[in-house]
Amino acid sequence: MSTRLFVASLVLNIFLIGAVAGGAGWLIGRSGVGYSLESAGWQLPANDRKAFRQALRDVRRESRQIILDGQQARREAANLLQQPTLDATALAAALERARNADATIRTRLEQRIVEFAASSSPEDRKLLADALLRHVGRQRPPSAKNTP
C-alpha cells in the first residue's frame, strides 16, 4: 500500500470516527433538552397533550406578524454586523426589536399555559410543575460552583 493511500485512509477513518462521536454526543445532549413548561406538554395524557399543543399553536398563529418582525430584526442585525463600519446605534435598535418580539411571544405563550393550567386537573398541573423543577434541577446552584 502506498504512503499516500495509507495517509488518505487514516485521515478518512479519523474523520468518520469524529463524525460518529460528534453525532452520538449531539444525540445524547438532546436527550436532556425539553424541561420547560412548553415541552412539558409532551408528558400530558393524549387528549390533554393535544389541547395543550393546539393552544400553543394558536398563540404562534396569532403572533405570526410579531414572529416575522423579530426574524426581520435579527436579519437586520446580522446585516449591520457584516458592514465595514459598524453602526452601533442601528445594531442596538435592531437587537432591541428582536428582543422585544421574543419577550412578547414568550409572554403570550406563558399566558396561554396559565390559562391551560387553570382549567387542568391537579394531575396535569403536577406534570407541568415536575417539568419546571427538572429544568431548575439541571442548573447548578451558585454555591455548588465554588465547592470541590
C-alpha positions as CSV (number, residue, x, y, z in Angstrom):
1,M,0.0,0.0,0.0
2,S,1.4,3.4,-0.9
3,T,2.1,6.0,1.7
4,R,-0.4,8.4,0.2
5,L,-3.2,5.9,0.2
6,F,-2.4,4.9,3.8
7,V,-2.4,8.6,4.9
8,A,-5.7,9.2,3.0
9,S,-7.3,6.2,4.6
10,L,-6.1,7.3,8.0
11,V,-7.5,10.8,7.6
12,L,-10.8,9.4,6.3
13,N,-11.1,7.0,9.2
14,I,-10.3,9.7,11.8
15,F,-12.9,12.0,10.1
16,L,-15.5,9.2,10.2
17,I,-14.8,8.4,13.9
18,G,-15.1,12.1,14.7
19,A,-18.4,12.3,12.9
20,V,-19.8,9.3,14.6
21,A,-18.6,10.6,18.0
22,G,-20.0,14.1,17.4
23,G,-23.3,12.7,16.2
24,A,-23.6,10.5,19.3
25,G,-22.7,13.4,21.5
26,W,-25.3,15.5,19.9
27,L,-28.0,12.9,20.4
28,I,-27.0,12.3,24.0
29,G,-27.1,16.1,24.6
30,R,-30.5,16.4,23.1
31,S,-32.0,13.8,25.5
32,G,-31.7,16.3,28.3
33,V,-33.5,19.0,26.4
34,G,-37.1,19.8,26.9
35,Y,-37.7,20.6,30.5
36,S,-39.7,23.8,30.1
37,L,-43.4,24.4,30.6
38,E,-43.8,24.4,26.8
39,S,-42.2,21.0,26.4
40,A,-43.9,19.6,29.5
41,G,-47.0,19.2,27.3
42,W,-45.5,16.1,25.8
43,Q,-45.9,14.3,29.2
44,L,-49.6,15.1,29.5
45,P,-52.2,12.4,28.7
46,A,-53.1,12.2,24.9
47,N,-56.3,14.4,25.0
48,D,-54.7,17.0,27.2
49,R,-51.5,16.9,25.2
50,K,-53.5,17.6,22.0
51,A,-55.3,20.5,23.6
52,F,-52.1,21.9,25.1
53,R,-50.2,21.8,21.8
54,Q,-53.2,23.3,20.0
55,A,-53.3,26.2,22.4
56,L,-49.6,26.9,21.8
57,R,-50.0,26.6,18.1
58,D,-52.9,29.1,18.3
59,V,-50.6,31.6,20.1
60,R,-47.9,31.2,17.4
61,R,-50.5,31.6,14.6
62,E,-52.0,34.7,16.3
63,S,-48.5,36.1,16.8
64,R,-47.2,35.4,13.3
65,Q,-46.5,39.0,12.5
66,I,-44.5,39.6,15.7
67,I,-42.5,36.4,15.0
68,L,-41.8,37.7,11.4
69,D,-40.8,41.1,12.8
70,G,-38.4,39.5,15.2
71,Q,-36.8,37.5,12.4
72,Q,-36.5,40.6,10.3
73,A,-34.8,42.5,13.1
74,R,-32.3,39.6,13.5
75,R,-31.6,39.7,9.8
76,E,-31.0,43.4,10.0
77,A,-28.7,43.0,13.0
78,A,-26.7,40.3,11.1
79,N,-26.5,42.6,8.1
80,L,-25.3,45.5,10.2
81,L,-22.6,43.3,11.8
82,Q,-21.3,42.5,8.3
83,Q,-20.9,46.1,7.3
84,P,-17.3,47.5,7.0
85,T,-18.2,50.3,9.5
86,L,-20.4,49.3,12.4
87,D,-23.5,51.4,13.2
88,A,-23.7,50.6,16.8
89,T,-26.9,52.6,17.3
90,A,-28.7,50.8,14.5
91,L,-27.4,47.4,15.7
92,A,-28.6,48.1,19.2
93,A,-32.0,49.1,17.9
94,A,-32.4,46.0,15.7
95,L,-31.4,43.8,18.6
96,E,-33.9,45.5,20.9
97,R,-36.7,45.0,18.3
98,A,-35.8,41.3,18.2
99,R,-35.6,41.0,22.0
100,N,-39.0,42.8,22.3
101,A,-40.6,40.4,19.8
102,D,-39.2,37.4,21.7
103,A,-40.4,38.7,25.0
104,T,-43.9,39.4,23.6
105,I,-44.1,35.9,22.2
106,R,-42.9,34.3,25.4
107,T,-45.4,36.4,27.4
108,R,-48.2,35.2,25.2
109,L,-47.2,31.6,25.4
110,E,-46.8,31.7,29.2
111,Q,-50.2,33.4,29.5
112,R,-51.8,30.6,27.4
113,I,-50.1,28.0,29.6
114,V,-51.5,29.7,32.7
115,E,-55.0,29.6,31.1
116,F,-54.5,25.9,30.2
117,A,-53.3,25.1,33.7
118,A,-56.2,26.9,35.3
119,S,-58.6,24.6,33.6
120,S,-56.5,21.4,34.1
121,S,-56.7,18.6,36.6
122,P,-54.3,18.6,39.6
123,E,-52.5,15.6,37.9
124,D,-51.8,17.6,34.8
125,R,-50.6,20.6,36.8
126,K,-48.3,18.3,38.7
127,L,-46.8,17.1,35.4
128,L,-46.2,20.7,34.4
129,A,-44.7,21.5,37.9
130,D,-42.4,18.5,37.7
131,A,-41.1,19.6,34.3
132,L,-40.3,23.1,35.7
133,L,-38.5,21.5,38.6
134,R,-36.5,19.3,36.3
135,H,-35.5,22.4,34.3
136,V,-34.4,24.1,37.5
137,G,-32.6,21.0,38.7
138,R,-30.4,20.9,35.6
139,Q,-28.8,24.2,36.6
140,R,-26.1,24.2,39.3
141,P,-26.9,26.4,42.2
142,P,-24.4,29.3,42.7
143,S,-23.0,27.8,45.9
144,A,-22.2,24.5,44.2
145,K,-19.9,26.2,41.7
146,N,-17.4,27.0,44.5
147,T,-17.3,23.6,46.1
148,P,-14.9,20.9,45.0
